[in-house]
Amino acid sequence: MTTLEGAKKVVYEPLLFLGLLLVIALIVKNQSLMIAVGVLIVLKLLGMDSKVFSFIQGKGINWGVTIITIAVLAPIASGDIGFKDLSSAFKTPYAWIALISGILVALLAKGGVVLLAADPHITTALVLGTILAVTIFKGVAVGPLIGAGIAYVAMKIFEIFK
């Protein structure tokens, strides 16, 4: 492959891939995926990708977690949820199930961060799985971190029985 062919591949392959994802997002009417892909395409076309993409990759998950946390805490800030609601929530079995689930998900996400830092090539499979879940099953794209956490736990279990 010549240098020119390599350069074309670096420019066109990501745009082709993103274009395919945009078409899928439009077909399944997934607004989050449309916006995400659209922003990345615009940044790529403007030539900002070399500077911005590595920054987004490094900080994006933290930004996403922060935005989700703000959304979850908004009812507390607005006064819709108060101490009375908190104390009464622990009186039902479902509340305890939710509490334990929240703890487990946070621990899984922690394992996901460890796995993605140690084995970044796993990201490709996780992203593909997330895209499939979002597009086919109308899932929500918080999957890579939790998916990585589940994969981390599964890999640790696999190592025990290996």
C-alpha positions in Angstrom: 0.0 0.0 0.0 1.4 3.4 -1.0 1.4 6.4 1.4 -1.4 8.0 -0.6 -3.5 4.8 -0.4 -2.9 4.7 3.4 -3.8 8.3 3.8 -7.1 7.8 1.8 -7.9 4.8 4.0 -7.4 6.9 7.2 -9.7 9.6 5.8 -12.4 7.6 4.0 -12.8 4.5 6.1 -13.8 6.3 9.3 -16.3 8.5 7.3 -17.7 5.4 5.5 -18.1 3.6 8.9 -19.7 6.7 10.5 -21.9 7.1 7.4 -23.1 3.5 7.8 -23.8 4.1 11.5 -25.7 7.3 10.6 -27.9 5.4 8.1 -28.6 2.7 10.7 -29.5 5.5 13.2 -31.8 7.1 10.8 -33.5 3.8 9.9 -34.2 2.9 13.5 -34.9 6.5 14.5 -32.3 6.6 17.3 -31.7 10.3 18.0 -28.8 9.8 20.4 -26.9 7.8 17.8 -27.8 10.3 15.1 -26.4 13.2 17.1 -23.3 11.4 18.2 -22.4 10.2 14.7 -23.3 13.6 13.2 -21.0 15.5 15.6 -18.2 13.1 14.9 -18.7 13.4 11.1 -18.7 17.3 11.4 -15.5 17.3 13.5 -13.8 14.9 11.0 -14.9 17.0 8.0 -13.7 20.2 9.7 -10.3 18.5 10.3 -10.6 18.8 14.0 -10.4 15.0 14.6 -6.7 14.7 15.3 -7.0 17.1 18.3 -10.5 16.5 19.5 -11.1 12.8 19.2 -8.3 11.7 21.6 -9.6 14.3 24.1 -13.2 13.0 23.7 -12.0 9.4 24.1 -10.1 10.3 27.2 -12.8 12.4 28.9 -16.1 11.3 27.2 -17.1 8.6 29.6 -16.5 10.8 32.6 -18.7 13.6 30.9 -21.4 11.0 30.2 -21.4 9.7 33.7 -21.5 13.3 35.0 -24.5 14.2 32.8 -26.3 11.0 33.8 -25.6 11.7 37.5 -26.9 15.3 37.1 -30.1 13.9 35.5 -30.5 11.4 38.4 -30.0 14.0 41.1 -32.2 16.7 39.5 -35.3 15.4 41.3 -33.5 15.9 44.6 -32.4 19.4 43.6 -35.9 20.3 42.5 -37.4 19.1 45.7 -39.4 16.2 44.1 -37.4 13.7 46.2 -36.6 14.5 49.8 -35.5 12.8 53.0 -39.0 11.5 53.6 -38.9 9.6 50.3 -35.4 8.3 51.0 -36.4 6.8 54.4 -39.7 5.3 53.1 -37.9 3.8 50.1 -36.1 1.3 52.3 -39.4 -0.1 53.6 -40.1 -2.2 50.5 -38.3 -5.3 49.1 -38.2 -3.6 45.6 -36.3 -0.7 47.1 -33.7 -3.1 48.5 -33.4 -4.8 45.2 -32.9 -1.5 43.5 -30.2 -0.5 46.1 -28.3 -3.8 45.6 -28.7 -3.5 41.8 -27.3 0.1 42.0 -24.3 -1.2 44.0 -23.7 -4.1 41.6 -23.9 -1.9 38.5 -21.4 0.6 40.0 -19.0 -2.3 40.8 -19.5 -3.7 37.3 -18.7 -0.3 35.8 -15.6 -0.1 37.9 -14.5 -3.4 36.5 -15.3 -2.1 33.0 -13.0 0.9 33.5 -10.2 -1.5 34.5 -10.8 -3.8 31.5 -11.0 -1.0 29.0 -7.8 0.6 30.3 -5.9 -2.8 30.3 -7.3 -4.2 27.0 -8.5 -1.3 24.7 -9.2 -3.6 21.7 -12.2 -5.0 23.6 -13.8 -1.6 23.0 -14.5 -2.5 19.3 -16.6 -5.5 20.3 -18.3 -3.6 23.1 -19.2 -0.7 20.8 -20.5 -3.1 18.1 -22.6 -4.8 20.8 -23.9 -1.5 22.0 -24.8 -0.3 18.5 -26.6 -3.6 17.8 -28.5 -3.3 21.1 -29.4 0.4 20.5 -30.5 -0.2 16.9 -32.1 -3.6 17.0 -33.5 -3.8 20.5 -34.1 -0.1 21.2 -31.5 -0.2 24.0 -29.8 2.8 25.6 -26.1 3.5 24.8 -24.7 3.2 28.3 -23.7 -0.4 27.4 -19.9 -0.2 26.8 -19.0 0.5 30.4 -21.4 -1.9 31.9 -20.7 -4.4 29.2 -17.0 -4.1 29.9 -17.7 -4.7 33.6 -19.7 -7.8 32.8 -16.9 -9.0 30.5 -14.4 -8.3 33.2 -16.3 -10.4 35.8 -16.8 -13.1 33.2 -13.1 -13.1 32.3 -12.1 -13.4 36.0 -14.5 -16.3 36.4 -13.1 -17.9 33.3 -9.6 -17.6 34.7 -10.6 -19.4 37.8 -11.9 -22.4 35.8 -9.1 -22.4 33.2 
